[in-house]
């Protein structure tokens, strides 16, 4: 079989398309949650931290400050490390669907490991983010 001149270009386009399949995407609430989950599962915690909403990150910064003060200043926990500390790998997600979406706030239903739970998502300038700020309040 003889390769035509267009075959290398087609192969390059297919490979480029496949490489983008696992790239984090934050254009929809479902994509953002799926990307966050995938990043956590792969241990890419710096990127996963970036997929959390600003209010979630701020709540963890406050919690880290409280932990640091409680230790008499001996411990200076990093908010990201505190958030991901002792977290077992999440079960595989089988479905993520939007339950409701109003403006810059959405709720997605996540099915994983035979269980379902709802997750709040917020739209920020860089895209949709996982918002756990309400569950992090004292």
C-alpha atoms as an extended CHARMM CRD file, in Angstrom:
* protein
*
       138  EXT
         1         1  UNK       CA              0.0000000000        0.0000000000        0.0000000000  PROA      1               0.0000000000
         2         2  UNK       CA              1.3550000000        3.3660000000       -0.9890000000  PROA      2               0.0000000000
         3         3  UNK       CA              0.8390000000        6.4030000000        1.2860000000  PROA      3               0.0000000000
         4         4  UNK       CA             -0.4800000000        9.4930000000       -0.3810000000  PROA      4               0.0000000000
         5         5  UNK       CA              0.9260000000       12.9370000000        0.4070000000  PROA      5               0.0000000000
         6         6  UNK       CA             -2.0970000000       13.7240000000        2.6090000000  PROA      6               0.0000000000
         7         7  UNK       CA             -1.7580000000       10.6590000000        4.8430000000  PROA      7               0.0000000000
         8         8  UNK       CA              0.9140000000       12.1370000000        7.1740000000  PROA      8               0.0000000000
         9         9  UNK       CA             -1.2620000000       15.2350000000        7.6500000000  PROA      9               0.0000000000
        10        10  UNK       CA             -4.3320000000       13.1580000000        8.4280000000  PROA      10              0.0000000000
        11        11  UNK       CA             -2.3680000000       11.0350000000       10.9030000000  PROA      11              0.0000000000
        12        12  UNK       CA             -1.0290000000       14.1800000000       12.5940000000  PROA      12              0.0000000000
        13        13  UNK       CA             -4.5530000000       15.6060000000       12.9130000000  PROA      13              0.0000000000
        14        14  UNK       CA             -5.8850000000       12.3700000000       14.4180000000  PROA      14              0.0000000000
        15        15  UNK       CA             -3.0380000000       12.2180000000       16.9410000000  PROA      15              0.0000000000
        16        16  UNK       CA             -3.5220000000       15.8830000000       17.8110000000  PROA      16              0.0000000000
        17        17  UNK       CA             -7.2380000000       15.2570000000       18.3450000000  PROA      17              0.0000000000
        18        18  UNK       CA             -6.5600000000       12.2670000000       20.5770000000  PROA      18              0.0000000000
        19        19  UNK       CA             -4.0570000000       14.2340000000       22.6470000000  PROA      19              0.0000000000
        20        20  UNK       CA             -6.7420000000       16.8330000000       23.3740000000  PROA      20              0.0000000000
        21        21  UNK       CA             -9.2300000000       14.2550000000       24.6730000000  PROA      21              0.0000000000
        22        22  UNK       CA             -7.6110000000       14.0810000000       28.1090000000  PROA      22              0.0000000000
        23        23  UNK       CA             -6.8850000000       17.7840000000       28.3470000000  PROA      23              0.0000000000
        24        24  UNK       CA             -8.8150000000       19.4840000000       31.1840000000  PROA      24              0.0000000000
        25        25  UNK       CA            -11.8320000000       21.4210000000       29.9310000000  PROA      25              0.0000000000
        26        26  UNK       CA            -13.8790000000       23.9200000000       31.8770000000  PROA      26              0.0000000000
        27        27  UNK       CA            -16.4230000000       25.1630000000       29.3240000000  PROA      27              0.0000000000
        28        28  UNK       CA            -19.4010000000       23.3160000000       30.8450000000  PROA      28              0.0000000000
        29        29  UNK       CA            -20.1800000000       22.2280000000       34.4080000000  PROA      29              0.0000000000
        30        30  UNK       CA            -19.9820000000       18.5490000000       33.3710000000  PROA      30              0.0000000000
        31        31  UNK       CA            -16.6120000000       18.9650000000       31.6580000000  PROA      31              0.0000000000
        32        32  UNK       CA            -15.2250000000       20.9380000000       34.6080000000  PROA      32              0.0000000000
        33        33  UNK       CA            -16.2500000000       18.3020000000       37.1520000000  PROA      33              0.0000000000
        34        34  UNK       CA            -14.9600000000       15.4730000000       34.9600000000  PROA      34              0.0000000000
        35        35  UNK       CA            -11.6540000000       17.3050000000       34.4830000000  PROA      35              0.0000000000
        36        36  UNK       CA            -11.3350000000       17.9190000000       38.2330000000  PROA      36              0.0000000000
        37        37  UNK       CA            -12.0190000000       14.2480000000       38.9690000000  PROA      37              0.0000000000
        38        38  UNK       CA             -9.5290000000       13.0740000000       36.3600000000  PROA      38              0.0000000000
        39        39  UNK       CA             -6.8150000000       15.4150000000       37.7210000000  PROA      39              0.0000000000
        40        40  UNK       CA             -7.3370000000       14.1760000000       41.2830000000  PROA      40              0.0000000000
        41        41  UNK       CA             -7.3130000000       10.5660000000       40.1280000000  PROA      41              0.0000000000
        42        42  UNK       CA             -4.0130000000       11.0830000000       38.2840000000  PROA      42              0.0000000000
        43        43  UNK       CA             -2.4760000000       12.8730000000       41.2700000000  PROA      43              0.0000000000
        44        44  UNK       CA             -2.1220000000       16.1540000000       39.3810000000  PROA      44              0.0000000000
        45        45  UNK       CA             -3.0520000000       18.0560000000       42.5230000000  PROA      45              0.0000000000
        46        46  UNK       CA             -1.7330000000       21.4900000000       41.5140000000  PROA      46              0.0000000000
        47        47  UNK       CA             -4.0070000000       21.4730000000       38.4610000000  PROA      47              0.0000000000
        48        48  UNK       CA             -6.8820000000       19.9830000000       40.4820000000  PROA      48              0.0000000000
        49        49  UNK       CA             -6.4710000000       22.8130000000       43.0060000000  PROA      49              0.0000000000
        50        50  UNK       CA             -6.8710000000       25.2530000000       40.0970000000  PROA      50              0.0000000000
        51        51  UNK       CA            -10.1810000000       23.5610000000       39.2230000000  PROA      51              0.0000000000
        52        52  UNK       CA            -11.6160000000       24.5840000000       42.6130000000  PROA      52              0.0000000000
        53        53  UNK       CA            -13.5140000000       27.8370000000       42.9310000000  PROA      53              0.0000000000
        54        54  UNK       CA            -11.9060000000       30.9110000000       44.4750000000  PROA      54              0.0000000000
        55        55  UNK       CA            -14.3010000000       30.7490000000       47.4820000000  PROA      55              0.0000000000
        56        56  UNK       CA            -13.2730000000       27.1060000000       48.0460000000  PROA      56              0.0000000000
        57        57  UNK       CA             -9.5920000000       28.0170000000       47.9150000000  PROA      57              0.0000000000
        58        58  UNK       CA            -10.1910000000       30.9740000000       50.2590000000  PROA      58              0.0000000000
        59        59  UNK       CA            -12.0690000000       28.7590000000       52.7470000000  PROA      59              0.0000000000
        60        60  UNK       CA             -9.1570000000       26.3090000000       52.7440000000  PROA      60              0.0000000000
        61        61  UNK       CA             -6.6930000000       29.1640000000       53.2810000000  PROA      61              0.0000000000
        62        62  UNK       CA             -8.6810000000       30.2300000000       56.3580000000  PROA      62              0.0000000000
        63        63  UNK       CA             -8.7840000000       26.6500000000       57.6110000000  PROA      63              0.0000000000
        64        64  UNK       CA             -5.0130000000       26.3110000000       57.1380000000  PROA      64              0.0000000000
        65        65  UNK       CA             -4.5120000000       29.5300000000       59.0900000000  PROA      65              0.0000000000
        66        66  UNK       CA             -6.6490000000       28.1790000000       61.9650000000  PROA      66              0.0000000000
        67        67  UNK       CA             -4.6600000000       24.9260000000       61.9790000000  PROA      67              0.0000000000
        68        68  UNK       CA             -1.4190000000       26.9070000000       62.0230000000  PROA      68              0.0000000000
        69        69  UNK       CA             -2.5960000000       29.0640000000       64.9200000000  PROA      69              0.0000000000
        70        70  UNK       CA             -3.8060000000       26.0100000000       66.8510000000  PROA      70              0.0000000000
        71        71  UNK       CA             -0.3370000000       24.4880000000       66.5500000000  PROA      71              0.0000000000
        72        72  UNK       CA              1.1910000000       27.5380000000       68.1980000000  PROA      72              0.0000000000
        73        73  UNK       CA              2.7560000000       28.5750000000       64.9240000000  PROA      73              0.0000000000
        74        74  UNK       CA              4.8170000000       25.3820000000       64.6390000000  PROA      74              0.0000000000
        75        75  UNK       CA              2.8220000000       24.1200000000       61.6740000000  PROA      75              0.0000000000
        76        76  UNK       CA              2.2500000000       26.2910000000       58.6200000000  PROA      76              0.0000000000
        77        77  UNK       CA             -0.0270000000       24.1090000000       56.5270000000  PROA      77              0.0000000000
        78        78  UNK       CA             -0.3800000000       24.8600000000       52.8630000000  PROA      78              0.0000000000
        79        79  UNK       CA             -4.0860000000       25.0860000000       51.8960000000  PROA      79              0.0000000000
        80        80  UNK       CA             -3.7250000000       22.7910000000       48.8860000000  PROA      80              0.0000000000
        81        81  UNK       CA             -1.8490000000       20.1360000000       50.8750000000  PROA      81              0.0000000000
        82        82  UNK       CA             -4.4350000000       20.3700000000       53.6640000000  PROA      82              0.0000000000
        83        83  UNK       CA             -7.2990000000       19.9430000000       51.1850000000  PROA      83              0.0000000000
        84        84  UNK       CA             -5.8320000000       16.8230000000       49.5600000000  PROA      84              0.0000000000
        85        85  UNK       CA             -4.3320000000       15.3020000000       52.7300000000  PROA      85              0.0000000000
        86        86  UNK       CA             -5.2810000000       11.6750000000       53.3560000000  PROA      86              0.0000000000
        87        87  UNK       CA             -7.7990000000       11.6050000000       50.5290000000  PROA      87              0.0000000000
        88        88  UNK       CA             -8.2390000000        8.1240000000       49.0530000000  PROA      88              0.0000000000
        89        89  UNK       CA             -8.4410000000        7.8730000000       45.2660000000  PROA      89              0.0000000000
        90        90  UNK       CA            -11.9710000000        8.6840000000       44.1420000000  PROA      90              0.0000000000
        91        91  UNK       CA            -14.0740000000        5.9230000000       42.5910000000  PROA      91              0.0000000000
        92        92  UNK       CA            -14.5640000000        5.9680000000       38.8400000000  PROA      92              0.0000000000
        93        93  UNK       CA            -17.2930000000        8.3530000000       37.7470000000  PROA      93              0.0000000000
        94        94  UNK       CA            -19.9120000000        6.7160000000       35.5770000000  PROA      94              0.0000000000
        95        95  UNK       CA            -22.0590000000        9.7890000000       34.8810000000  PROA      95              0.0000000000
        96        96  UNK       CA            -22.0580000000       13.5540000000       35.3800000000  PROA      96              0.0000000000
        97        97  UNK       CA            -25.2260000000       15.4270000000       34.4560000000  PROA      97              0.0000000000
        98        98  UNK       CA            -26.5380000000       18.9240000000       35.0790000000  PROA      98              0.0000000000
        99        99  UNK       CA            -29.4480000000       18.9720000000       37.5410000000  PROA      99              0.0000000000
       100       100  UNK       CA            -29.9580000000       22.7300000000       37.3250000000  PROA      100             0.0000000000
       101       101  UNK       CA            -28.1460000000       25.7550000000       35.9680000000  PROA      101             0.0000000000
       102       102  UNK       CA            -28.9590000000       29.3950000000       36.6210000000  PROA      102             0.0000000000
       103       103  UNK       CA            -26.5400000000       32.0200000000       35.3960000000  PROA      103             0.0000000000
       104       104  UNK       CA            -23.1220000000       31.3740000000       36.9170000000  PROA      104             0.0000000000
       105       105  UNK       CA            -24.2220000000       28.6070000000       39.3060000000  PROA      105             0.0000000000
       106       106  UNK       CA            -24.9820000000       24.9820000000       38.4400000000  PROA      106             0.0000000000
       107       107  UNK       CA            -25.5070000000       21.7190000000       40.2450000000  PROA      107             0.0000000000
       108       108  UNK       CA            -24.2680000000       18.4850000000       38.7360000000  PROA      108             0.0000000000
       109       109  UNK       CA            -25.3160000000       14.9890000000       39.7170000000  PROA      109             0.0000000000
       110       110  UNK       CA            -22.3010000000       12.7000000000       39.9680000000  PROA      110             0.0000000000
       111       111  UNK       CA            -22.7190000000        8.9280000000       39.8650000000  PROA      111             0.0000000000
       112       112  UNK       CA            -19.6990000000        6.9820000000       41.0740000000  PROA      112             0.0000000000
       113       113  UNK       CA            -19.1350000000        3.6810000000       42.7830000000  PROA      113             0.0000000000
       114       114  UNK       CA            -22.8570000000        2.8960000000       42.9750000000  PROA      114             0.0000000000
       115       115  UNK       CA            -23.5950000000        6.2000000000       44.7540000000  PROA      115             0.0000000000
       116       116  UNK       CA            -24.8970000000        9.5720000000       43.6250000000  PROA      116             0.0000000000
       117       117  UNK       CA            -24.2720000000       13.0290000000       45.0030000000  PROA      117             0.0000000000
       118       118  UNK       CA            -24.7630000000       16.5950000000       43.8970000000  PROA      118             0.0000000000
       119       119  UNK       CA            -21.8860000000       19.0240000000       43.4740000000  PROA      119             0.0000000000
       120       120  UNK       CA            -22.1740000000       22.8050000000       43.2290000000  PROA      120             0.0000000000
       121       121  UNK       CA            -20.3340000000       24.4090000000       40.3290000000  PROA      121             0.0000000000
       122       122  UNK       CA            -19.6910000000       28.1160000000       39.7120000000  PROA      122             0.0000000000
       123       123  UNK       CA            -18.5980000000       29.9380000000       36.5890000000  PROA      123             0.0000000000
       124       124  UNK       CA            -15.5290000000       32.1140000000       37.0470000000  PROA      124             0.0000000000
       125       125  UNK       CA            -13.6820000000       34.1220000000       34.3880000000  PROA      125             0.0000000000
       126       126  UNK       CA            -11.4800000000       31.0970000000       33.5840000000  PROA      126             0.0000000000
       127       127  UNK       CA            -14.4390000000       28.6850000000       33.2940000000  PROA      127             0.0000000000
       128       128  UNK       CA            -16.5650000000       26.4340000000       35.4750000000  PROA      128             0.0000000000
       129       129  UNK       CA            -15.0960000000       25.4240000000       38.8440000000  PROA      129             0.0000000000
       130       130  UNK       CA            -15.9960000000       22.9410000000       41.5890000000  PROA      130             0.0000000000
       131       131  UNK       CA            -17.3820000000       24.9170000000       44.5510000000  PROA      131             0.0000000000
       132       132  UNK       CA            -17.1620000000       23.2240000000       47.9380000000  PROA      132             0.0000000000
       133       133  UNK       CA            -17.0450000000       26.4670000000       49.9480000000  PROA      133             0.0000000000
       134       134  UNK       CA            -20.3930000000       25.8900000000       51.6690000000  PROA      134             0.0000000000
       135       135  UNK       CA            -19.3390000000       22.4650000000       52.9360000000  PROA      135             0.0000000000
       136       136  UNK       CA            -16.0690000000       23.9020000000       54.2690000000  PROA      136             0.0000000000
       137       137  UNK       CA            -17.7440000000       26.4610000000       56.5370000000  PROA      137             0.0000000000
       138       138  UNK       CA            -17.2700000000       25.8090000000       60.2810000000  PROA      138             0.0000000000
